[in-house]
Amino acid sequence: MININNLLSSIKKIFKKNKGYDKITLRLYGLDIEIERKTNIDIPHEVTVVVPRVELRKKVKGDEEDIEIIMNSITIVHSPRHKELGISSPPPNIPKRINHE
């Protein structure tokens, strides 16, 4: 006998839409990075890819070819955005300066 609750749960999963979907594909000189993320979270997320330096050096001497690839600090971040509070924080309390003359 079929359990109606399991059947309903399966149907809900089929029709449930993801609220967030991100896909990043980064290909640099033989380095392949791919990230795919599906979420059902109400909070919007930001995806950031930072590639501060990629350098290809090619030296040719006669028939010989020397290739050097330099990649530094490749960063991929997936983070939630902070909700706006609508109230700014108070300025810091700076003590008054005392002149000792």
Secondary structure by P-SEA (a helix, b strand, c coil): cccaaaaaaaaaaaaccccbbbbbbbbcccbbbbbbbbbcccbbbbbbbbbcbbbbbbbbcccbbbbbbbbccbbbbbbbbbcccccccccccccbbbbcc
